[in-house]
């Protein structure tokens, strides 16, 4: 469907995200091959946080540089904790996908928390490492420092923004926690954003999927 959609609307570009753990799976290579054969306008993004679900890439990956994984698909590695690098890499990749075909991005990033409720996040790394990354590479702190250094914002303005964002997040969490569970028929809502003809499936005007 990715190829069909973009043939119908050639201005579109598809982004496919995966973690460093998923990047080791076989279906990724199958997808790379098909994308290269058909020159699909797709950008693969590997979010490399170094630990997948809890195993360091040094223990699970024979090749630790994931942007090489696309074989004949070009790849770029960048600092995923740097918002400016992220924006520029995405801009370049979008243009490449539209004009030449698939490309792979590897965002070198980090997660502070465990992977899930069952993962404390400290069995395969120590707290000093986590705090070290938070202090030296945190993307929000970086942007804040740049804004202050370039005098594009004041401490008071940034504090106000932080408080507004925290309030919005708290309200969102409260809304989610107090809301009823969705009805089974809601499972198909907003699966597709556009009415694209698919054999055997009827799409309604409200963008719901009906089987």
C-alpha positions as CSV (number, residue, x, y, z in Angstrom):
1,X,0.0,0.0,0.0
2,X,2.9,2.4,0.6
3,X,3.9,2.2,-3.1
4,X,0.3,2.5,-4.3
5,X,-0.5,5.5,-2.2
6,X,2.6,7.4,-3.4
7,X,2.0,6.5,-7.0
8,X,-1.5,8.1,-6.7
9,X,0.0,11.1,-4.9
10,X,3.7,11.4,-5.8
11,X,4.2,14.4,-3.5
12,X,3.8,12.1,-0.5
13,X,6.7,10.6,1.5
14,X,6.3,7.8,4.0
15,X,8.3,7.6,7.2
16,X,8.8,4.1,8.7
17,X,10.2,4.2,12.3
18,X,11.8,1.3,14.2
19,X,14.1,0.8,17.2
20,X,17.6,-0.7,17.1
21,X,16.1,-4.0,18.3
22,X,13.5,-4.2,15.5
23,X,16.2,-3.2,13.0
24,X,17.7,-6.7,13.4
25,X,14.6,-8.5,12.2
26,X,14.3,-10.1,8.8
27,X,11.2,-8.3,7.6
28,X,13.1,-5.0,7.7
29,X,15.6,-6.3,5.0
30,X,12.7,-7.5,2.9
31,X,11.1,-4.1,3.1
32,X,14.5,-2.4,2.2
33,X,14.8,-4.6,-0.9
34,X,11.3,-3.9,-2.2
35,X,11.7,-0.2,-1.6
36,X,14.9,-0.1,-3.5
37,X,13.5,-2.2,-6.4
38,X,10.5,0.1,-6.8
39,X,12.3,3.3,-5.8
40,X,9.6,4.1,-3.3
41,X,9.6,7.5,-1.6
42,X,10.2,6.2,1.9
43,X,12.4,7.3,4.7
44,X,13.4,4.5,7.2
45,X,14.3,5.9,10.6
46,X,16.2,3.7,13.2
47,X,15.8,5.2,16.6
48,X,19.0,3.8,18.2
49,X,18.7,4.2,22.0
50,X,21.5,1.6,22.4
51,X,19.5,-0.9,24.5
52,X,16.4,-2.0,22.5
53,X,14.1,-3.6,25.1
54,X,17.0,-4.2,27.5
55,X,20.0,-5.6,25.6
56,X,22.9,-3.4,24.6
57,X,23.5,-3.3,20.9
58,X,27.1,-4.6,21.5
59,X,25.6,-7.9,22.6
60,X,22.8,-8.3,20.0
61,X,24.1,-6.6,16.8
62,X,27.0,-7.8,14.7
63,X,27.0,-4.4,13.0
64,X,26.3,-1.5,15.4
65,X,26.0,1.2,12.7
66,X,22.4,0.7,11.6
67,X,22.5,3.3,8.9
68,X,24.5,0.8,6.8
69,X,21.8,-1.8,7.1
70,X,20.0,-0.8,3.9
71,X,22.6,-2.4,1.7
72,X,22.3,-0.3,-1.5
73,X,20.0,2.2,0.2
74,X,22.0,5.3,1.3
75,X,22.0,6.1,5.0
76,X,22.8,9.0,7.4
77,X,23.6,8.9,11.1
78,X,22.9,11.9,13.2
79,X,22.4,13.1,16.8
80,X,18.8,12.3,17.5
81,X,19.1,14.4,20.7
82,X,19.8,17.5,18.7
83,X,16.6,19.1,17.3
84,X,18.4,21.1,14.7
85,X,20.3,18.0,13.3
86,X,17.0,16.1,13.4
87,X,15.2,18.7,11.4
88,X,18.0,19.1,8.8
89,X,18.4,15.3,8.4
90,X,14.6,14.9,7.9
91,X,14.6,17.8,5.4
92,X,17.4,16.2,3.3
93,X,15.8,12.7,3.5
94,X,12.4,13.9,2.3
95,X,14.0,15.6,-0.7
96,X,16.0,12.4,-1.5
97,X,13.0,10.1,-1.1
98,X,10.9,12.3,-3.5
99,X,13.6,12.5,-6.2
100,X,15.7,9.3,-5.9
101,X,13.9,6.8,-3.7
102,X,14.4,5.2,-0.3
103,X,16.9,6.4,2.3
104,X,17.7,5.4,5.9
105,X,18.3,7.6,8.9
106,X,19.8,6.5,12.2
107,X,19.0,8.8,15.1
108,X,21.5,8.3,17.9
109,X,19.2,8.8,20.9
110,X,18.7,7.6,24.5
111,X,15.7,6.7,26.7
112,X,15.8,7.6,30.4
113,X,13.1,5.2,31.5
114,X,12.7,1.5,31.3
115,X,11.1,0.0,28.1
116,X,7.9,-0.9,29.9
117,X,6.3,-1.3,33.3
118,X,8.2,-4.6,33.8
119,X,11.5,-2.9,33.0
120,X,13.1,-0.8,35.8
121,X,15.7,0.3,33.3
122,X,18.6,-0.3,35.7
123,X,19.4,-4.0,35.2
124,X,21.5,-3.4,32.1
125,X,22.9,0.0,32.9
126,X,23.5,2.1,36.0
127,X,21.8,5.3,37.2
128,X,25.1,7.3,36.7
129,X,25.0,6.6,33.0
130,X,21.3,7.7,32.7
131,X,21.9,10.9,34.7
132,X,25.1,11.6,32.7
133,X,23.2,11.6,29.4
134,X,20.4,13.6,30.9
135,X,22.8,16.3,32.0
136,X,25.0,16.4,28.9
137,X,22.7,15.5,26.0
138,X,19.1,16.3,26.9
139,X,17.4,17.9,23.8
140,X,15.1,20.2,25.8
141,X,17.9,21.4,28.0
142,X,20.0,22.0,24.9
143,X,17.4,24.1,23.2
144,X,16.8,26.1,26.4
145,X,20.5,26.8,26.6
146,X,20.6,28.0,23.0
147,X,17.6,30.2,23.4
148,X,19.2,31.9,26.4
149,X,22.6,32.2,24.9
150,X,21.3,33.8,21.7
151,X,18.9,36.0,23.8
152,X,15.9,34.6,21.9
153,X,14.0,34.1,25.1
154,X,14.3,34.9,28.8
155,X,14.3,32.5,31.8
156,X,10.8,33.8,32.8
157,X,9.4,33.1,29.3
158,X,10.9,29.5,29.3
159,X,9.6,28.8,32.8
160,X,6.1,29.9,31.8
161,X,6.2,27.6,28.7
162,X,7.4,24.7,30.9
163,X,4.6,25.3,33.4
164,X,2.0,25.5,30.6
165,X,3.2,22.2,29.0
166,X,3.3,20.4,32.3
167,X,-0.3,21.5,33.0
168,X,-1.4,20.4,29.5
169,X,0.2,16.9,30.1
170,X,-1.4,16.6,33.5
171,X,-4.8,17.4,32.1
172,X,-4.3,14.9,29.3
173,X,-3.3,12.1,31.7
174,X,-6.3,12.9,33.9
175,X,-8.6,12.8,30.9
176,X,-7.2,9.5,29.8
177,X,-7.3,7.9,33.2
178,X,-10.9,9.0,33.9
179,X,-12.3,8.1,30.4
180,X,-14.1,4.9,29.7
181,X,-12.5,2.1,27.7
182,X,-13.3,2.5,23.9
183,X,-16.0,0.4,22.4
184,X,-14.9,-2.5,20.2
185,X,-16.2,-0.8,17.1
186,X,-13.9,2.1,17.7
187,X,-10.9,0.0,16.9
188,X,-11.1,0.9,13.2
189,X,-11.5,4.6,13.7
190,X,-8.8,6.7,11.9
191,X,-6.9,3.8,10.6
192,X,-6.5,5.5,7.2
193,X,-6.3,9.3,6.7
194,X,-7.5,9.4,3.1
195,X,-10.1,7.5,1.0
196,X,-7.8,5.3,-1.0
197,X,-9.5,2.5,-3.0
198,X,-8.5,-0.9,-1.6
199,X,-9.9,-4.1,-3.0
200,X,-12.4,-5.8,-0.7
201,X,-12.6,-2.8,1.8
202,X,-15.1,0.0,1.8
203,X,-13.9,3.3,3.3
204,X,-16.5,5.7,4.7
205,X,-16.5,9.4,4.5
206,X,-15.4,9.7,8.1
207,X,-12.2,7.9,7.4
208,X,-13.2,4.8,9.3
209,X,-12.3,1.3,8.1
210,X,-15.2,-1.1,7.5
211,X,-14.6,-4.7,6.8
